[in-house]
Amino acid sequence: MKQKLFDAIDLANKGDWDKAHKTVQDIEHEYAYWIHANLHRDEGDISNSKYWYARAKKDYSEMDLKGERELIKKEIEENL
């Protein structure tokens, strides 16, 4: 799972939203939900993004998208 989460973040950073979304959408974990939230915020779907932030137990973020992805990656590295 950890590698799939990292793969989704890397794909998102490369601009491959669709593949990043497909990589993370079936993972049932709070980090996956957080990545999912970030991806939907990236596409401009704020209401869907807020749903995924809630599932991830995170507040809605307006942080720079790539900066947030790096924060997610750091938390995954430290906690999984």
N, C-alpha and C positions, 0 to 999 in steps of 0.2 A: 504494500500500500504506500509506504513512504516514497518509493521511487516514482510511483504513478503521480503522487502529489507534486513532487519536484518536476516531473515531466510536464504536467499541466501548467505549472508556473512558467517554465521555460518556453513552452509553446505560446503562452499568452504574451510573454515579453518579446517574442519574435513576431507577434501580430497574427498568429494562427488561432483566432478566437474559436472557430468551429471545432478544431481538433482538441484544443485545450478543454472546451466544454464537454466534448465526448469522453475525454480521458477521465474527467472528475465527476461526471453526473451520476454515476452508479455507485460511488463510494459513500458508504454510510458512516461518516465521521465528522466531527466538528471542524476539523481543518479543511476537509473537502467542502463543507458548507461555506466556510469563509472564502475559499477560492472561488466557489460558485457565485457568492455575493459580489466579489470583486469583478468577476467576468460580466455579470449582468449590469453592474454599474458602468463598466467599460462600454457596453453596447448601448447604454442610455436607458435601460429598462429599470428605472429607479424603484418602482413598487415591487418588482420581482427581486431586486437586489436587497431591499429592506427585509423581505421575507427570509432570504437566505442568511442575512446578518443575524436575524432573530434566532434562526435554527442553530447558528454557530455560537449563540450567546455572546454576540458582539454588538456594540453600538454601530449604527450606520456611520460610515466613514466618508469624509471628503478629502482624505489624504491623497497625495499623488498616487496613481494606480500602481506604477512600478515600485514606488517606495513601500506601499502596502504589501505588495507581493514579496518584497525582500523581508519585511517584518514577518509575514506568514512563514516564509522559508526558514528564517532564524528560529521561530518558535517550534517548527516541526523538527529541526535539527536538535534543539535542546530537549524536546519532550517526547519524541517517538523513537 
